[in-house]
Amino acid sequence: MDLSDQLKNLFPDHTPEESNHTDDSKDLGIWMQEDPLLCKYEKRKGKPITIIEGYTGADSDFKILAKELKTMLGVGGSFKKEKIIIQGDYRDKIMSFLKDKGFKTKRVGG
């Protein structure tokens, strides 16, 4: 007996409404901008990092994007001073991921 059967037993007069809810995990309500995001490569203390900057939306949206990038790549990183810092040189993967999300990207340096 699943949950819907149990609910029917508890509330026999209730008729459930059909919802047109689609589970689209790509659309998280992140604000898209016209200007491209800048994807930079740097070395700090001898280790490579990738920096994404230039987002003009809310900080909370940019933090969500940072978390998605870190989980997709399986690496560490942080969000500081309106920049996403990813450990390692993943410019190509990050740029393709952002293009799939609908952002314009621009490669800066090297």
Phi and psi in radians as a Rosetta constraint file:
Dihedral C 1 N 2 CA 2 C 2 CIRCULARHARMONIC -1.610 0.35
Dihedral N 2 CA 2 C 2 N 3 CIRCULARHARMONIC -3.113 0.35
Dihedral C 2 N 3 CA 3 C 3 CIRCULARHARMONIC -1.121 0.35
Dihedral N 3 CA 3 C 3 N 4 CIRCULARHARMONIC -0.670 0.35
Dihedral C 3 N 4 CA 4 C 4 CIRCULARHARMONIC -1.144 0.35
Dihedral N 4 CA 4 C 4 N 5 CIRCULARHARMONIC -0.650 0.35
Dihedral C 4 N 5 CA 5 C 5 CIRCULARHARMONIC -1.159 0.35
Dihedral N 5 CA 5 C 5 N 6 CIRCULARHARMONIC -0.686 0.35
Dihedral C 5 N 6 CA 6 C 6 CIRCULARHARMONIC -1.120 0.35
Dihedral N 6 CA 6 C 6 N 7 CIRCULARHARMONIC -0.707 0.35
Dihedral C 6 N 7 CA 7 C 7 CIRCULARHARMONIC -1.170 0.35
Dihedral N 7 CA 7 C 7 N 8 CIRCULARHARMONIC -0.623 0.35
Dihedral C 7 N 8 CA 8 C 8 CIRCULARHARMONIC -1.142 0.35
Dihedral N 8 CA 8 C 8 N 9 CIRCULARHARMONIC -0.631 0.35
Dihedral C 8 N 9 CA 9 C 9 CIRCULARHARMONIC -1.191 0.35
Dihedral N 9 CA 9 C 9 N 10 CIRCULARHARMONIC -0.669 0.35
Dihedral C 9 N 10 CA 10 C 10 CIRCULARHARMONIC -1.295 0.35
Dihedral N 10 CA 10 C 10 N 11 CIRCULARHARMONIC -0.673 0.35
Dihedral C 10 N 11 CA 11 C 11 CIRCULARHARMONIC -2.220 0.35
Dihedral N 11 CA 11 C 11 N 12 CIRCULARHARMONIC 1.407 0.35
Dihedral C 11 N 12 CA 12 C 12 CIRCULARHARMONIC -1.215 0.35
Dihedral N 12 CA 12 C 12 N 13 CIRCULARHARMONIC -0.434 0.35
Dihedral C 12 N 13 CA 13 C 13 CIRCULARHARMONIC -1.477 0.35
Dihedral N 13 CA 13 C 13 N 14 CIRCULARHARMONIC -0.210 0.35
Dihedral C 13 N 14 CA 14 C 14 CIRCULARHARMONIC -1.399 0.35
Dihedral N 14 CA 14 C 14 N 15 CIRCULARHARMONIC 2.334 0.35
Dihedral C 14 N 15 CA 15 C 15 CIRCULARHARMONIC -1.969 0.35
Dihedral N 15 CA 15 C 15 N 16 CIRCULARHARMONIC 2.080 0.35
Dihedral C 15 N 16 CA 16 C 16 CIRCULARHARMONIC -1.213 0.35
Dihedral N 16 CA 16 C 16 N 17 CIRCULARHARMONIC 2.495 0.35
Dihedral C 16 N 17 CA 17 C 17 CIRCULARHARMONIC -1.480 0.35
Dihedral N 17 CA 17 C 17 N 18 CIRCULARHARMONIC 2.499 0.35
Dihedral C 17 N 18 CA 18 C 18 CIRCULARHARMONIC -1.420 0.35
Dihedral N 18 CA 18 C 18 N 19 CIRCULARHARMONIC 2.141 0.35
Dihedral C 18 N 19 CA 19 C 19 CIRCULARHARMONIC -1.769 0.35
Dihedral N 19 CA 19 C 19 N 20 CIRCULARHARMONIC 2.517 0.35
Dihedral C 19 N 20 CA 20 C 20 CIRCULARHARMONIC -1.680 0.35
Dihedral N 20 CA 20 C 20 N 21 CIRCULARHARMONIC 0.647 0.35
Dihedral C 20 N 21 CA 21 C 21 CIRCULARHARMONIC -1.348 0.35
Dihedral N 21 CA 21 C 21 N 22 CIRCULARHARMONIC 2.146 0.35
Dihedral C 21 N 22 CA 22 C 22 CIRCULARHARMONIC -1.900 0.35
Dihedral N 22 CA 22 C 22 N 23 CIRCULARHARMONIC 2.339 0.35
Dihedral C 22 N 23 CA 23 C 23 CIRCULARHARMONIC -1.530 0.35
Dihedral N 23 CA 23 C 23 N 24 CIRCULARHARMONIC 1.553 0.35
Dihedral C 23 N 24 CA 24 C 24 CIRCULARHARMONIC -1.883 0.35
Dihedral N 24 CA 24 C 24 N 25 CIRCULARHARMONIC 1.769 0.35
Dihedral C 24 N 25 CA 25 C 25 CIRCULARHARMONIC -1.305 0.35
Dihedral N 25 CA 25 C 25 N 26 CIRCULARHARMONIC -0.288 0.35
Dihedral C 25 N 26 CA 26 C 26 CIRCULARHARMONIC -1.294 0.35
Dihedral N 26 CA 26 C 26 N 27 CIRCULARHARMONIC -0.578 0.35
Dihedral C 26 N 27 CA 27 C 27 CIRCULARHARMONIC -1.614 0.35
Dihedral N 27 CA 27 C 27 N 28 CIRCULARHARMONIC 1.701 0.35
Dihedral C 27 N 28 CA 28 C 28 CIRCULARHARMONIC -1.795 0.35
Dihedral N 28 CA 28 C 28 N 29 CIRCULARHARMONIC 0.163 0.35
Dihedral C 28 N 29 CA 29 C 29 CIRCULARHARMONIC 1.404 0.35
Dihedral N 29 CA 29 C 29 N 30 CIRCULARHARMONIC 0.438 0.35
Dihedral C 29 N 30 CA 30 C 30 CIRCULARHARMONIC -1.374 0.35
Dihedral N 30 CA 30 C 30 N 31 CIRCULARHARMONIC 2.336 0.35
Dihedral C 30 N 31 CA 31 C 31 CIRCULARHARMONIC -1.254 0.35
Dihedral N 31 CA 31 C 31 N 32 CIRCULARHARMONIC 2.244 0.35
Dihedral C 31 N 32 CA 32 C 32 CIRCULARHARMONIC -1.644 0.35
Dihedral N 32 CA 32 C 32 N 33 CIRCULARHARMONIC 2.510 0.35
Dihedral C 32 N 33 CA 33 C 33 CIRCULARHARMONIC -2.103 0.35
Dihedral N 33 CA 33 C 33 N 34 CIRCULARHARMONIC 2.833 0.35
Dihedral C 33 N 34 CA 34 C 34 CIRCULARHARMONIC -1.426 0.35
Dihedral N 34 CA 34 C 34 N 35 CIRCULARHARMONIC -0.656 0.35
Dihedral C 34 N 35 CA 35 C 35 CIRCULARHARMONIC -1.276 0.35
Dihedral N 35 CA 35 C 35 N 36 CIRCULARHARMONIC 2.553 0.35
Dihedral C 35 N 36 CA 36 C 36 CIRCULARHARMONIC -1.317 0.35
Dihedral N 36 CA 36 C 36 N 37 CIRCULARHARMONIC 2.635 0.35
Dihedral C 36 N 37 CA 37 C 37 CIRCULARHARMONIC -1.411 0.35
Dihedral N 37 CA 37 C 37 N 38 CIRCULARHARMONIC 2.417 0.35
Dihedral C 37 N 38 CA 38 C 38 CIRCULARHARMONIC -1.616 0.35
Dihedral N 38 CA 38 C 38 N 39 CIRCULARHARMONIC 2.259 0.35
Dihedral C 38 N 39 CA 39 C 39 CIRCULARHARMONIC -2.010 0.35
Dihedral N 39 CA 39 C 39 N 40 CIRCULARHARMONIC 1.882 0.35
Dihedral C 39 N 40 CA 40 C 40 CIRCULARHARMONIC -1.907 0.35
Dihedral N 40 CA 40 C 40 N 41 CIRCULARHARMONIC 2.744 0.35
Dihedral C 40 N 41 CA 41 C 41 CIRCULARHARMONIC -2.117 0.35
Dihedral N 41 CA 41 C 41 N 42 CIRCULARHARMONIC 2.284 0.35
Dihedral C 41 N 42 CA 42 C 42 CIRCULARHARMONIC -2.443 0.35
Dihedral N 42 CA 42 C 42 N 43 CIRCULARHARMONIC 2.887 0.35
Dihedral C 42 N 43 CA 43 C 43 CIRCULARHARMONIC -2.097 0.35
Dihedral N 43 CA 43 C 43 N 44 CIRCULARHARMONIC 2.204 0.35
Dihedral C 43 N 44 CA 44 C 44 CIRCULARHARMONIC -2.155 0.35
Dihedral N 44 CA 44 C 44 N 45 CIRCULARHARMONIC 2.174 0.35
Dihedral C 44 N 45 CA 45 C 45 CIRCULARHARMONIC 0.959 0.35
Dihedral N 45 CA 45 C 45 N 46 CIRCULARHARMONIC 0.630 0.35
Dihedral C 45 N 46 CA 46 C 46 CIRCULARHARMONIC 1.420 0.35
Dihedral N 46 CA 46 C 46 N 47 CIRCULARHARMONIC 0.007 0.35
Dihedral C 46 N 47 CA 47 C 47 CIRCULARHARMONIC -1.973 0.35
Dihedral N 47 CA 47 C 47 N 48 CIRCULARHARMONIC 2.441 0.35
Dihedral C 47 N 48 CA 48 C 48 CIRCULARHARMONIC -1.340 0.35
Dihedral N 48 CA 48 C 48 N 49 CIRCULARHARMONIC 2.490 0.35
Dihedral C 48 N 49 CA 49 C 49 CIRCULARHARMONIC -2.411 0.35
Dihedral N 49 CA 49 C 49 N 50 CIRCULARHARMONIC 2.718 0.35
Dihedral C 49 N 50 CA 50 C 50 CIRCULARHARMONIC -2.024 0.35
Dihedral N 50 CA 50 C 50 N 51 CIRCULARHARMONIC 2.307 0.35
Dihedral C 50 N 51 CA 51 C 51 CIRCULARHARMONIC -2.054 0.35
Dihedral N 51 CA 51 C 51 N 52 CIRCULARHARMONIC 2.269 0.35
Dihedral C 51 N 52 CA 52 C 52 CIRCULARHARMONIC -1.980 0.35
Dihedral N 52 CA 52 C 52 N 53 CIRCULARHARMONIC 2.185 0.35
Dihedral C 52 N 53 CA 53 C 53 CIRCULARHARMONIC -2.533 0.35
Dihedral N 53 CA 53 C 53 N 54 CIRCULARHARMONIC 2.976 0.35
Dihedral C 53 N 54 CA 54 C 54 CIRCULARHARMONIC 1.811 0.35
Dihedral N 54 CA 54 C 54 N 55 CIRCULARHARMONIC 0.192 0.35
Dihedral C 54 N 55 CA 55 C 55 CIRCULARHARMONIC -1.445 0.35
Dihedral N 55 CA 55 C 55 N 56 CIRCULARHARMONIC 2.268 0.35
Dihedral C 55 N 56 CA 56 C 56 CIRCULARHARMONIC -1.846 0.35
Dihedral N 56 CA 56 C 56 N 57 CIRCULARHARMONIC 0.099 0.35
Dihedral C 56 N 57 CA 57 C 57 CIRCULARHARMONIC -1.507 0.35
Dihedral N 57 CA 57 C 57 N 58 CIRCULARHARMONIC -2.804 0.35
Dihedral C 57 N 58 CA 58 C 58 CIRCULARHARMONIC -1.264 0.35
Dihedral N 58 CA 58 C 58 N 59 CIRCULARHARMONIC 2.596 0.35
Dihedral C 58 N 59 CA 59 C 59 CIRCULARHARMONIC -1.113 0.35
Dihedral N 59 CA 59 C 59 N 60 CIRCULARHARMONIC -0.599 0.35
Dihedral C 59 N 60 CA 60 C 60 CIRCULARHARMONIC -1.126 0.35
Dihedral N 60 CA 60 C 60 N 61 CIRCULARHARMONIC -0.651 0.35
Dihedral C 60 N 61 CA 61 C 61 CIRCULARHARMONIC -1.142 0.35
Dihedral N 61 CA 61 C 61 N 62 CIRCULARHARMONIC -0.695 0.35
Dihedral C 61 N 62 CA 62 C 62 CIRCULARHARMONIC -1.199 0.35
Dihedral N 62 CA 62 C 62 N 63 CIRCULARHARMONIC -0.584 0.35
Dihedral C 62 N 63 CA 63 C 63 CIRCULARHARMONIC -1.171 0.35
Dihedral N 63 CA 63 C 63 N 64 CIRCULARHARMONIC -0.678 0.35
Dihedral C 63 N 64 CA 64 C 64 CIRCULARHARMONIC -1.079 0.35
Dihedral N 64 CA 64 C 64 N 65 CIRCULARHARMONIC -0.754 0.35
Dihedral C 64 N 65 CA 65 C 65 CIRCULARHARMONIC -1.110 0.35
Dihedral N 65 CA 65 C 65 N 66 CIRCULARHARMONIC -0.682 0.35
Dihedral C 65 N 66 CA 66 C 66 CIRCULARHARMONIC -1.099 0.35
Dihedral N 66 CA 66 C 66 N 67 CIRCULARHARMONIC -0.737 0.35
Dihedral C 66 N 67 CA 67 C 67 CIRCULARHARMONIC -1.140 0.35
Dihedral N 67 CA 67 C 67 N 68 CIRCULARHARMONIC -0.717 0.35
Dihedral C 67 N 68 CA 68 C 68 CIRCULARHARMONIC -1.082 0.35
Dihedral N 68 CA 68 C 68 N 69 CIRCULARHARMONIC -0.740 0.35
Dihedral C 68 N 69 CA 69 C 69 CIRCULARHARMONIC -1.116 0.35
Dihedral N 69 CA 69 C 69 N 70 CIRCULARHARMONIC -0.771 0.35
Dihedral C 69 N 70 CA 70 C 70 CIRCULARHARMONIC -1.132 0.35
Dihedral N 70 CA 70 C 70 N 71 CIRCULARHARMONIC -0.703 0.35
Dihedral C 70 N 71 CA 71 C 71 CIRCULARHARMONIC -1.262 0.35
Dihedral N 71 CA 71 C 71 N 72 CIRCULARHARMONIC -0.615 0.35
Dihedral C 71 N 72 CA 72 C 72 CIRCULARHARMONIC -1.139 0.35
Dihedral N 72 CA 72 C 72 N 73 CIRCULARHARMONIC -0.716 0.35
Dihedral C 72 N 73 CA 73 C 73 CIRCULARHARMONIC -1.496 0.35
Dihedral N 73 CA 73 C 73 N 74 CIRCULARHARMONIC -0.379 0.35
Dihedral C 73 N 74 CA 74 C 74 CIRCULARHARMONIC 1.245 0.35
Dihedral N 74 CA 74 C 74 N 75 CIRCULARHARMONIC 0.612 0.35
Dihedral C 74 N 75 CA 75 C 75 CIRCULARHARMONIC -2.238 0.35
Dihedral N 75 CA 75 C 75 N 76 CIRCULARHARMONIC 2.989 0.35
Dihedral C 75 N 76 CA 76 C 76 CIRCULARHARMONIC -1.517 0.35
Dihedral N 76 CA 76 C 76 N 77 CIRCULARHARMONIC 2.933 0.35
Dihedral C 76 N 77 CA 77 C 77 CIRCULARHARMONIC 3.058 0.35
Dihedral N 77 CA 77 C 77 N 78 CIRCULARHARMONIC -3.106 0.35
Dihedral C 77 N 78 CA 78 C 78 CIRCULARHARMONIC -2.661 0.35
Dihedral N 78 CA 78 C 78 N 79 CIRCULARHARMONIC 2.990 0.35
Dihedral C 78 N 79 CA 79 C 79 CIRCULARHARMONIC -2.160 0.35
Dihedral N 79 CA 79 C 79 N 80 CIRCULARHARMONIC 1.945 0.35
Dihedral C 79 N 80 CA 80 C 80 CIRCULARHARMONIC -2.433 0.35
Dihedral N 80 CA 80 C 80 N 81 CIRCULARHARMONIC 2.346 0.35
Dihedral C 80 N 81 CA 81 C 81 CIRCULARHARMONIC 0.865 0.35
Dihedral N 81 CA 81 C 81 N 82 CIRCULARHARMONIC 0.875 0.35
Dihedral C 81 N 82 CA 82 C 82 CIRCULARHARMONIC 1.048 0.35
Dihedral N 82 CA 82 C 82 N 83 CIRCULARHARMONIC 0.563 0.35
Dihedral C 82 N 83 CA 83 C 83 CIRCULARHARMONIC -2.343 0.35
Dihedral N 83 CA 83 C 83 N 84 CIRCULARHARMONIC 2.508 0.35
Dihedral C 83 N 84 CA 84 C 84 CIRCULARHARMONIC -1.742 0.35
Dihedral N 84 CA 84 C 84 N 85 CIRCULARHARMONIC 2.180 0.35
Dihedral C 84 N 85 CA 85 C 85 CIRCULARHARMONIC -1.963 0.35
Dihedral N 85 CA 85 C 85 N 86 CIRCULARHARMONIC 2.063 0.35
Dihedral C 85 N 86 CA 86 C 86 CIRCULARHARMONIC -1.953 0.35
Dihedral N 86 CA 86 C 86 N 87 CIRCULARHARMONIC 2.326 0.35
Dihedral C 86 N 87 CA 87 C 87 CIRCULARHARMONIC -1.331 0.35
Dihedral N 87 CA 87 C 87 N 88 CIRCULARHARMONIC 2.139 0.35
Dihedral C 87 N 88 CA 88 C 88 CIRCULARHARMONIC 1.868 0.35
Dihedral N 88 CA 88 C 88 N 89 CIRCULARHARMONIC 2.923 0.35
Dihedral C 88 N 89 CA 89 C 89 CIRCULARHARMONIC -1.694 0.35
Dihedral N 89 CA 89 C 89 N 90 CIRCULARHARMONIC 1.640 0.35
Dihedral C 89 N 90 CA 90 C 90 CIRCULARHARMONIC -2.140 0.35
Dihedral N 90 CA 90 C 90 N 91 CIRCULARHARMONIC 0.608 0.35
Dihedral C 90 N 91 CA 91 C 91 CIRCULARHARMONIC -1.023 0.35
Dihedral N 91 CA 91 C 91 N 92 CIRCULARHARMONIC -0.782 0.35
Dihedral C 91 N 92 CA 92 C 92 CIRCULARHARMONIC -1.125 0.35
Dihedral N 92 CA 92 C 92 N 93 CIRCULARHARMONIC -0.786 0.35
Dihedral C 92 N 93 CA 93 C 93 CIRCULARHARMONIC -1.158 0.35
Dihedral N 93 CA 93 C 93 N 94 CIRCULARHARMONIC -0.718 0.35
Dihedral C 93 N 94 CA 94 C 94 CIRCULARHARMONIC -1.150 0.35
Dihedral N 94 CA 94 C 94 N 95 CIRCULARHARMONIC -0.759 0.35
Dihedral C 94 N 95 CA 95 C 95 CIRCULARHARMONIC -1.126 0.35
Dihedral N 95 CA 95 C 95 N 96 CIRCULARHARMONIC -0.694 0.35
Dihedral C 95 N 96 CA 96 C 96 CIRCULARHARMONIC -1.194 0.35
Dihedral N 96 CA 96 C 96 N 97 CIRCULARHARMONIC -0.651 0.35
Dihedral C 96 N 97 CA 97 C 97 CIRCULARHARMONIC -1.106 0.35
Dihedral N 97 CA 97 C 97 N 98 CIRCULARHARMONIC -0.779 0.35
Dihedral C 97 N 98 CA 98 C 98 CIRCULARHARMONIC -1.175 0.35
Dihedral N 98 CA 98 C 98 N 99 CIRCULARHARMONIC -0.616 0.35
Dihedral C 98 N 99 CA 99 C 99 CIRCULARHARMONIC -1.160 0.35
Dihedral N 99 CA 99 C 99 N 100 CIRCULARHARMONIC -0.652 0.35
Dihedral C 99 N 100 CA 100 C 100 CIRCULARHARMONIC -1.140 0.35
Dihedral N 100 CA 100 C 100 N 101 CIRCULARHARMONIC -0.560 0.35
Dihedral C 100 N 101 CA 101 C 101 CIRCULARHARMONIC -1.318 0.35
Dihedral N 101 CA 101 C 101 N 102 CIRCULARHARMONIC -0.312 0.35
Dihedral C 101 N 102 CA 102 C 102 CIRCULARHARMONIC 1.904 0.35
Dihedral N 102 CA 102 C 102 N 103 CIRCULARHARMONIC 0.102 0.35
Dihedral C 102 N 103 CA 103 C 103 CIRCULARHARMONIC -1.512 0.35
Dihedral N 103 CA 103 C 103 N 104 CIRCULARHARMONIC 2.672 0.35
Dihedral C 103 N 104 CA 104 C 104 CIRCULARHARMONIC -1.625 0.35
Dihedral N 104 CA 104 C 104 N 105 CIRCULARHARMONIC 2.429 0.35
Dihedral C 104 N 105 CA 105 C 105 CIRCULARHARMONIC -2.211 0.35
Dihedral N 105 CA 105 C 105 N 106 CIRCULARHARMONIC 2.703 0.35
Dihedral C 105 N 106 CA 106 C 106 CIRCULARHARMONIC -2.375 0.35
Dihedral N 106 CA 106 C 106 N 107 CIRCULARHARMONIC 2.223 0.35
Dihedral C 106 N 107 CA 107 C 107 CIRCULARHARMONIC -1.490 0.35
Dihedral N 107 CA 107 C 107 N 108 CIRCULARHARMONIC 2.238 0.35
Dihedral C 107 N 108 CA 108 C 108 CIRCULARHARMONIC -2.067 0.35
Dihedral N 108 CA 108 C 108 N 109 CIRCULARHARMONIC 2.197 0.35
Dihedral C 108 N 109 CA 109 C 109 CIRCULARHARMONIC 1.386 0.35
Dihedral N 109 CA 109 C 109 N 110 CIRCULARHARMONIC 2.420 0.35
